[in-house]
């Protein structure tokens, strides 16, 4: 009887345990099934934790993260960028589909077994899926940030009343390529959604050529010189020109340019014409003669050069050669020796036909600041093998070596004043100066033309002056020097 009761009790306990195990299994199965309907605890989509969330909840969370603005700092500005504005759109459907596949792709019972043993599932990372939008992002950064917040460089400014320039300020330009990378990384990050953009520093701009022109005119107008001055300068890097004339402190037109006495500056066209017509293969005698012409301004040597061009009409050939390169107001009408006759009636040119201004130009030789400056610019371009009117007009007679030879001869003029007086010692200034005493011994015409070579850029300068009473050296020499110094400082201004 006792054994029967014991068996009954054991049977009941066994049934109870079996029932409990069954109930527990059913509860666990239900719990696992419910859990399997959501994303596993170890899953991230595009770096966003979605464990325990339904697809709908996961979609909402992804959109909350990836459509929130990113913060961009550039210079002192803080800009909020809406991802949609720059074309960034996360492909939520593709990411959820990949997550669902990962969630349901494993064996149900295998996963249930792991669940029963309370084993943590392996981490599952679904990568971000978003179509590229670099073009729209780059356009936005350029138009909405760079154009608004870049800092352009401020050009150097002339110092009123002087010949120098105040240094300008450097600019800041958005590093666009790096900005695209940084912002794109921020758009694709669920947590690091702020970025500081970098910039490149640009050098301070040189003064504008317009400011230089204003400064040059001021230098003339505040000087003690009250005569007529014609000025021409050309930037040999850019071809930009400054051309003006001032008569008794008042600016006047330079159309057409004003004819001045060419004085010894006409020796540059003379030697140019010799090299055109007789070539640049010079013997020692001719080399010495030309050195005396351009280095010492020897008039007798100049006549020898003219005679070697043509014994009777050398000056007229020089004039014709100048016309061939477009210098219609430049001429020499006779030899230099005392009492030399004029070889033709006084030429009528655009420069000496003006009736509103008169510089009493010599009937033997005349030119204009712009024409002599243009000749030197052509010589420079020819020497650099970069074209110019000389090579165009005389392609079989002129070469870069020819033009460099002329420049070397001009460099022998070591006056040390006028244009050369306005540059630092050691500056290369091939030039030709000239001044002509009148019959009463008073100098009324002073001129200087040259090529100035500087570290910051090379330029041609052509300055002619006339005073009807007396072109005082102590007035005109510092004026030429100050004009040259201002241009030298323009090309070599210190920038920060």
NORSULGI-V686512 format. One record per residue. N is the residue number from 1. SS is DSSP state (h for helix, s for strand, l for the rest). PHI is phi in whole degrees, 0 to 359 (999 if undefined). OMEGA is omega as a letter, one per 20 degrees, with the letter a starting at -180 (NA if undefined). Layout:
# NORSULGI-V686512
n=N ss=SS phi=PHI omega=OMEGA
n=N ss=SS phi=PHI omega=OMEGA
This chain:
# NORSULGI-V686512
n=1 ss=l phi=999 omega=a
n=2 ss=h phi=293 omega=r
n=3 ss=h phi=296 omega=r
n=4 ss=h phi=296 omega=a
n=5 ss=h phi=294 omega=a
n=6 ss=h phi=296 omega=r
n=7 ss=h phi=298 omega=a
n=8 ss=h phi=296 omega=a
n=9 ss=h phi=295 omega=a
n=10 ss=h phi=298 omega=r
n=11 ss=h phi=298 omega=a
n=12 ss=h phi=293 omega=r
n=13 ss=h phi=295 omega=r
n=14 ss=h phi=298 omega=r
n=15 ss=h phi=298 omega=a
n=16 ss=h phi=298 omega=a
n=17 ss=h phi=294 omega=r
n=18 ss=h phi=297 omega=r
n=19 ss=h phi=296 omega=r
n=20 ss=h phi=296 omega=r
n=21 ss=h phi=297 omega=r
n=22 ss=h phi=295 omega=r
n=23 ss=h phi=298 omega=a
n=24 ss=h phi=298 omega=r
n=25 ss=h phi=296 omega=r
n=26 ss=h phi=296 omega=r
n=27 ss=h phi=297 omega=r
n=28 ss=h phi=297 omega=a
n=29 ss=h phi=296 omega=r
n=30 ss=h phi=296 omega=r
n=31 ss=h phi=298 omega=r
n=32 ss=h phi=295 omega=a
n=33 ss=h phi=298 omega=r
n=34 ss=h phi=295 omega=r
n=35 ss=h phi=296 omega=a
n=36 ss=h phi=293 omega=r
n=37 ss=h phi=291 omega=r
n=38 ss=l phi=258 omega=a
n=39 ss=l phi=283 omega=a
n=40 ss=l phi=296 omega=a
n=41 ss=l phi=298 omega=a
n=42 ss=l phi=268 omega=a
n=43 ss=s phi=268 omega=r
n=44 ss=s phi=233 omega=r
n=45 ss=s phi=243 omega=a
n=46 ss=l phi=55 omega=r
n=47 ss=l phi=82 omega=a
n=48 ss=s phi=259 omega=r
n=49 ss=s phi=295 omega=r
n=50 ss=l phi=233 omega=a
n=51 ss=l phi=301 omega=r
n=52 ss=l phi=82 omega=a
n=53 ss=l phi=265 omega=r
n=54 ss=l phi=282 omega=r
n=55 ss=h phi=305 omega=r
n=56 ss=h phi=296 omega=r
n=57 ss=h phi=294 omega=r
n=58 ss=h phi=296 omega=r
n=59 ss=h phi=300 omega=a
n=60 ss=h phi=297 omega=a
n=61 ss=h phi=294 omega=r
n=62 ss=h phi=299 omega=a
n=63 ss=h phi=293 omega=r
n=64 ss=h phi=300 omega=a
n=65 ss=h phi=286 omega=a
n=66 ss=h phi=271 omega=r
n=67 ss=l phi=255 omega=r
n=68 ss=l phi=286 omega=a
n=69 ss=l phi=297 omega=r
n=70 ss=s phi=259 omega=a
n=71 ss=s phi=255 omega=a
n=72 ss=s phi=240 omega=r
n=73 ss=s phi=247 omega=r
n=74 ss=s phi=219 omega=a
n=75 ss=l phi=55 omega=r
n=76 ss=l phi=258 omega=a
n=77 ss=s phi=265 omega=r
n=78 ss=s phi=244 omega=a
n=79 ss=s phi=239 omega=r
n=80 ss=s phi=266 omega=a
n=81 ss=s phi=248 omega=r
n=82 ss=l phi=284 omega=a
n=83 ss=h phi=307 omega=a
n=84 ss=h phi=295 omega=a
n=85 ss=h phi=293 omega=a
n=86 ss=h phi=263 omega=r
n=87 ss=l phi=84 omega=r
n=88 ss=l phi=271 omega=a
n=89 ss=l phi=227 omega=r
n=90 ss=s phi=294 omega=r
n=91 ss=l phi=274 omega=a
n=92 ss=h phi=297 omega=a
n=93 ss=h phi=300 omega=r
n=94 ss=h phi=296 omega=a
n=95 ss=h phi=292 omega=r
n=96 ss=h phi=293 omega=r
n=97 ss=h phi=297 omega=r
n=98 ss=h phi=294 omega=r
n=99 ss=h phi=293 omega=r
n=100 ss=h phi=296 omega=r
n=101 ss=h phi=296 omega=r
n=102 ss=h phi=292 omega=a
n=103 ss=h phi=291 omega=a
n=104 ss=h phi=255 omega=a
n=105 ss=l phi=282 omega=a
n=106 ss=l phi=276 omega=r
n=107 ss=l phi=300 omega=r
n=108 ss=h phi=298 omega=a
n=109 ss=h phi=286 omega=r
n=110 ss=h phi=296 omega=r
n=111 ss=h phi=291 omega=r
n=112 ss=h phi=295 omega=r
n=113 ss=h phi=298 omega=r
n=114 ss=h phi=296 omega=r
n=115 ss=h phi=295 omega=a
n=116 ss=h phi=298 omega=a
n=117 ss=l phi=271 omega=r
n=118 ss=l phi=56 omega=r
n=119 ss=l phi=271 omega=a
n=120 ss=l phi=293 omega=r
n=121 ss=l phi=292 omega=r
n=122 ss=l phi=296 omega=r
n=123 ss=l phi=295 omega=r
n=124 ss=s phi=235 omega=a
n=125 ss=s phi=241 omega=r
n=126 ss=s phi=264 omega=a
n=127 ss=l phi=289 omega=r
n=128 ss=l phi=294 omega=r
n=129 ss=l phi=240 omega=r
n=130 ss=s phi=208 omega=a
n=131 ss=l phi=296 omega=r
n=132 ss=l phi=296 omega=a
n=133 ss=l phi=218 omega=a
n=134 ss=h phi=298 omega=a
n=135 ss=h phi=298 omega=r
n=136 ss=h phi=292 omega=r
n=137 ss=h phi=295 omega=r
n=138 ss=h phi=298 omega=r
n=139 ss=h phi=297 omega=r
n=140 ss=h phi=295 omega=a
n=141 ss=h phi=299 omega=a
n=142 ss=h phi=289 omega=a
n=143 ss=h phi=277 omega=a
n=144 ss=h phi=258 omega=a
n=145 ss=h phi=246 omega=a
n=146 ss=h phi=300 omega=a
n=147 ss=h phi=294 omega=a
n=148 ss=h phi=267 omega=a
n=149 ss=h phi=246 omega=r
n=150 ss=l phi=297 omega=r
n=151 ss=s phi=249 omega=r
n=152 ss=l phi=291 omega=r
n=153 ss=l phi=292 omega=r
n=154 ss=s phi=267 omega=a
n=155 ss=l phi=291 omega=r
n=156 ss=l phi=298 omega=a
n=157 ss=s phi=244 omega=r
n=158 ss=s phi=293 omega=r
n=159 ss=l phi=273 omega=a
n=160 ss=l phi=304 omega=r
n=161 ss=l phi=82 omega=a
n=162 ss=l phi=234 omega=r
n=163 ss=l phi=239 omega=a
n=164 ss=l phi=248 omega=a
n=165 ss=s phi=229 omega=r
n=166 ss=s phi=285 omega=r
n=167 ss=l phi=301 omega=r
n=168 ss=l phi=275 omega=r
n=169 ss=s phi=252 omega=r
n=170 ss=l phi=291 omega=r
n=171 ss=s phi=254 omega=r
n=172 ss=s phi=233 omega=a
n=173 ss=s phi=234 omega=r
n=174 ss=s phi=305 omega=r
n=175 ss=l phi=281 omega=a
n=176 ss=h phi=297 omega=a
n=177 ss=h phi=298 omega=r
n=178 ss=h phi=290 omega=r
n=179 ss=h phi=298 omega=r
n=180 ss=h phi=300 omega=r
n=181 ss=h phi=296 omega=a
n=182 ss=h phi=294 omega=a
n=183 ss=h phi=292 omega=r
n=184 ss=h phi=297 omega=r
n=185 ss=h phi=296 omega=r
n=186 ss=h phi=294 omega=r
n=187 ss=h phi=297 omega=a
n=188 ss=l phi=264 omega=a
n=189 ss=l phi=253 omega=r
n=190 ss=l phi=281 omega=a
n=191 ss=l phi=237 omega=a
n=192 ss=l phi=269 omega=a
n=193 ss=l phi=247 omega=r
n=194 ss=s phi=224 omega=a
n=195 ss=s phi=209 omega=r
n=196 ss=s phi=252 omega=a
n=197 ss=l phi=276 omega=r
n=198 ss=l phi=261 omega=a
n=199 ss=s phi=221 omega=r
n=200 ss=s phi=255 omega=a
n=201 ss=s phi=265 omega=r
n=202 ss=s phi=259 omega=a
n=203 ss=l phi=295 omega=r
n=204 ss=l phi=298 omega=a
n=205 ss=l phi=286 omega=r
n=206 ss=l phi=294 omega=r
n=207 ss=l phi=301 omega=r
n=208 ss=l phi=285 omega=r
n=209 ss=h phi=292 omega=r
n=210 ss=h phi=294 omega=r
n=211 ss=h phi=293 omega=r
n=212 ss=h phi=298 omega=a
n=213 ss=h phi=299 omega=r
n=214 ss=h phi=300 omega=a
n=215 ss=h phi=297 omega=a
n=216 ss=h phi=298 omega=r
n=217 ss=h phi=295 omega=r
n=218 ss=h phi=296 omega=r
n=219 ss=h phi=301 omega=r
n=220 ss=h phi=293 omega=a
n=221 ss=h phi=289 omega=r
n=222 ss=l phi=264 omega=r
n=223 ss=l phi=282 omega=r
n=224 ss=l phi=274 omega=a
n=225 ss=l phi=278 omega=a
n=226 ss=l phi=241 omega=r
n=227 ss=l phi=264 omega=a
n=228 ss=s phi=254 omega=r
n=229 ss=s phi=229 omega=r
n=230 ss=s phi=249 omega=a
n=231 ss=s phi=230 omega=r
n=232 ss=s phi=215 omega=r
n=233 ss=s phi=221 omega=r
n=234 ss=s phi=226 omega=r
n=235 ss=s phi=285 omega=a
n=236 ss=l phi=284 omega=r
n=237 ss=l phi=273 omega=a
n=238 ss=l phi=248 omega=a
n=239 ss=l phi=81 omega=a
n=240 ss=l phi=288 omega=a
n=241 ss=s phi=240 omega=r
n=242 ss=s phi=235 omega=a
n=243 ss=s phi=217 omega=r
n=244 ss=s phi=205 omega=r
n=245 ss=s phi=221 omega=r
n=246 ss=s phi=228 omega=a
n=247 ss=s phi=241 omega=a
n=248 ss=l phi=51 omega=r
n=249 ss=l phi=78 omega=a
n=250 ss=s phi=249 omega=r
n=251 ss=s phi=289 omega=r
n=252 ss=s phi=232 omega=a
n=253 ss=l phi=292 omega=r
n=254 ss=l phi=243 omega=r
n=255 ss=l phi=238 omega=i
n=256 ss=l phi=287 omega=a
n=257 ss=l phi=293 omega=a
n=258 ss=l phi=275 omega=r
n=259 ss=l phi=279 omega=r
n=260 ss=s phi=241 omega=r
n=261 ss=s phi=299 omega=a
n=262 ss=l phi=287 omega=a
n=263 ss=h phi=47 omega=a
n=264 ss=h phi=285 omega=r
n=265 ss=h phi=294 omega=r
n=266 ss=h phi=293 omega=a
n=267 ss=h phi=290 omega=r
n=268 ss=h phi=293 omega=r
n=269 ss=h phi=300 omega=a
n=270 ss=h phi=296 omega=r
n=271 ss=h phi=293 omega=r
n=272 ss=h phi=302 omega=a
n=273 ss=h phi=296 omega=r
n=274 ss=h phi=301 omega=a
n=275 ss=h phi=294 omega=r
n=276 ss=h phi=294 omega=a
n=277 ss=h phi=269 omega=a
n=278 ss=h phi=241 omega=r
n=279 ss=l phi=85 omega=a
n=280 ss=l phi=252 omega=r
n=281 ss=l phi=273 omega=a
n=282 ss=l phi=266 omega=r
n=283 ss=l phi=275 omega=a
n=284 ss=h phi=296 omega=a
n=285 ss=h phi=293 omega=a
n=286 ss=h phi=294 omega=r
n=287 ss=h phi=302 omega=r
n=288 ss=h phi=294 omega=a
n=289 ss=h phi=297 omega=a
n=290 ss=h phi=292 omega=r
n=291 ss=h phi=299 omega=r
n=292 ss=h phi=291 omega=a
n=293 ss=h phi=294 omega=a
n=294 ss=h phi=266 omega=a
n=295 ss=h phi=273 omega=a
n=296 ss=l phi=239 omega=r
n=297 ss=l phi=56 omega=a
n=298 ss=l phi=282 omega=a
n=299 ss=h phi=289 omega=r
n=300 ss=h phi=294 omega=r
n=301 ss=h phi=294 omega=r
n=302 ss=h phi=297 omega=r
n=303 ss=h phi=298 omega=r
n=304 ss=h phi=297 omega=r
n=305 ss=h phi=294 omega=r
n=306 ss=h phi=298 omega=r
n=307 ss=h phi=293 omega=r
n=308 ss=h phi=288 omega=r
n=309 ss=h phi=290 omega=r
n=310 ss=l phi=194 omega=a
n=311 ss=l phi=300 omega=a
n=312 ss=l phi=250 omega=a
n=313 ss=l phi=233 omega=r
n=314 ss=h phi=308 omega=r
n=315 ss=h phi=301 omega=a
n=316 ss=h phi=291 omega=r
n=317 ss=h phi=292 omega=r
n=318 ss=h phi=302 omega=a
n=319 ss=h phi=300 omega=a
n=320 ss=h phi=295 omega=r
n=321 ss=h phi=299 omega=r
n=322 ss=h phi=294 omega=r
n=323 ss=h phi=296 omega=a
n=324 ss=h phi=294 omega=r
n=325 ss=l phi=253 omega=r
n=326 ss=l phi=91 omega=r
n=327 ss=l phi=266 omega=a
n=328 ss=l phi=273 omega=r
n=329 ss=l phi=249 omega=a
n=330 ss=l phi=249 omega=r
n=331 ss=s phi=205 omega=r
n=332 ss=s phi=232 omega=a
n=333 ss=l phi=241 omega=r
n=334 ss=l phi=174 omega=r
n=335 ss=l phi=282 omega=a
n=336 ss=l phi=268 omega=a
n=337 ss=l phi=296 omega=a
n=338 ss=l phi=299 omega=a
n=339 ss=l phi=86 omega=r
n=340 ss=l phi=299 omega=a
n=341 ss=l phi=282 omega=r
n=342 ss=l phi=286 omega=a
n=343 ss=l phi=274 omega=r
n=344 ss=l phi=203 omega=r
n=345 ss=l phi=304 omega=a
n=346 ss=l phi=309 omega=a
n=347 ss=l phi=298 omega=r
n=348 ss=l phi=262 omega=a
n=349 ss=l phi=233 omega=r
n=350 ss=l phi=303 omega=a
n=351 ss=h phi=290 omega=a
n=352 ss=h phi=266 omega=r
n=353 ss=h phi=267 omega=r
n=354 ss=l phi=290 omega=r
n=355 ss=l phi=250 omega=a
n=356 ss=l phi=271 omega=a
n=357 ss=l phi=211 omega=a
n=358 ss=l phi=219 omega=r
n=359 ss=l phi=252 omega=r
n=360 ss=l phi=48 omega=a
n=361 ss=l phi=291 omega=a
n=362 ss=l phi=297 omega=r
n=363 ss=l phi=293 omega=r
n=364 ss=l phi=277 omega=a
n=365 ss=s phi=206 omega=a
n=366 ss=s phi=220 omega=r
n=367 ss=s phi=198 omega=r
n=368 ss=l phi=233 omega=r
n=369 ss=h phi=303 omega=a
n=370 ss=h phi=291 omega=a
n=371 ss=h phi=291 omega=r
n=372 ss=h phi=291 omega=r
n=373 ss=h phi=296 omega=r
n=374 ss=h phi=296 omega=r
n=375 ss=h phi=299 omega=a
n=376 ss=h phi=293 omega=r
n=377 ss=h phi=296 omega=r
n=378 ss=h phi=295 omega=r
n=379 ss=h phi=298 omega=r
n=380 ss=h phi=297 omega=r
n=381 ss=h phi=299 omega=r
n=382 ss=h phi=298 omega=a
n=383 ss=h phi=296 omega=r
n=384 ss=l phi=276 omega=a
n=385 ss=l phi=59 omega=a
n=386 ss=l phi=237 omega=r
n=387 ss=l phi=91 omega=a
n=388 ss=l phi=107 omega=a
n=389 ss=h phi=291 omega=a
n=390 ss=h phi=298 omega=r
n=391 ss=h phi=292 omega=r
n=392 ss=h phi=295 omega=a
n=393 ss=h phi=279 omega=a
n=394 ss=l phi=229 omega=a
n=395 ss=l phi=296 omega=a
n=396 ss=l phi=264 omega=a
n=397 ss=l phi=241 omega=a
n=398 ss=l phi=236 omega=r
n=399 ss=l phi=225 omega=r
n=400 ss=h phi=305 omega=r
n=401 ss=h phi=295 omega=r
n=402 ss=h phi=300 omega=a
n=403 ss=h phi=291 omega=r
n=404 ss=h phi=294 omega=r
n=405 ss=h phi=298 omega=r
n=406 ss=h phi=298 omega=r
n=407 ss=h phi=298 omega=r
n=408 ss=h phi=296 omega=r
n=409 ss=h phi=295 omega=a
n=410 ss=h phi=296 omega=a
n=411 ss=l phi=292 omega=r
n=412 ss=l phi=280 omega=r
n=413 ss=l phi=282 omega=a
n=414 ss=l phi=252 omega=a
n=415 ss=l phi=299 omega=a
n=416 ss=l phi=80 omega=r
n=417 ss=l phi=231 omega=a
n=418 ss=l phi=53 omega=a
n=419 ss=l phi=298 omega=a
n=420 ss=h phi=296 omega=r
n=421 ss=h phi=285 omega=a
n=422 ss=h phi=256 omega=a
n=423 ss=l phi=236 omega=r
n=424 ss=l phi=298 omega=r
n=425 ss=l phi=304 omega=r
n=426 ss=l phi=92 omega=r
n=427 ss=l phi=289 omega=r
n=428 ss=l phi=282 omega=a
n=429 ss=s phi=224 omega=r
n=430 ss=s phi=296 omega=a
n=431 ss=s phi=206 omega=r
n=432 ss=s phi=218 omega=r
n=433 ss=s phi=257 omega=r
n=434 ss=s phi=196 omega=r
n=435 ss=s phi=208 omega=a
n=436 ss=s phi=236 omega=r
n=437 ss=s phi=290 omega=r
n=438 ss=l phi=284 omega=a
n=439 ss=l phi=299 omega=r
n=440 ss=l phi=272 omega=r
n=441 ss=l phi=87 omega=a
n=442 ss=l phi=270 omega=r
n=443 ss=s phi=275 omega=r
n=444 ss=s phi=247 omega=a
n=445 ss=s phi=239 omega=r
n=446 ss=s phi=224 omega=a
n=447 ss=s phi=216 omega=r
n=448 ss=s phi=205 omega=r
n=449 ss=s phi=226 omega=a
n=450 ss=s phi=192 omega=r
n=451 ss=s phi=251 omega=a
n=452 ss=s phi=250 omega=a
n=453 ss=l phi=260 omega=a
n=454 ss=l phi=227 omega=r
n=455 ss=l phi=301 omega=a
n=456 ss=l phi=268 omega=a
n=457 ss=l phi=147 omega=a
n=458 ss=l phi=256 omega=a
n=459 ss=s phi=211 omega=r
n=460 ss=s phi=259 omega=r
n=461 ss=s phi=227 omega=a
n=462 ss=s phi=223 omega=a
n=463 ss=s phi=231 omega=r
n=464 ss=s phi=234 omega=a
n=465 ss=s phi=222 omega=r
n=466 ss=s phi=215 omega=r
n=467 ss=l phi=230 omega=a
n=468 ss=l phi=292 omega=a
n=469 ss=l phi=253 omega=a
n=470 ss=l phi=199 omega=r
n=471 ss=l phi=273 omega=a
n=472 ss=l phi=296 omega=a
n=473 ss=h phi=300 omega=a
n=474 ss=h phi=292 omega=r
n=475 ss=h phi=260 omega=a
n=476 ss=h phi=282 omega=a
n=477 ss=h phi=297 omega=r
n=478 ss=h phi=295 omega=r
n=479 ss=h phi=294 omega=r
n=480 ss=h phi=301 omega=a
n=481 ss=h phi=296 omega=a
n=482 ss=h phi=293 omega=r
n=483 ss=h phi=298 omega=r
n=484 ss=h phi=294 omega=a
n=485 ss=h phi=298 omega=r
n=486 ss=h phi=298 omega=r
n=487 ss=h phi=290 omega=r
n=488 ss=h phi=302 omega=r
n=489 ss=h phi=294 omega=r
n=490 ss=h phi=299 omega=a
n=491 ss=h phi=282 omega=a
n=492 ss=l phi=232 omega=r
n=493 ss=l phi=295 omega=r
n=494 ss=l phi=284 omega=r
n=495 ss=l phi=245 omega=a
n=496 ss=l phi=242 omega=NA
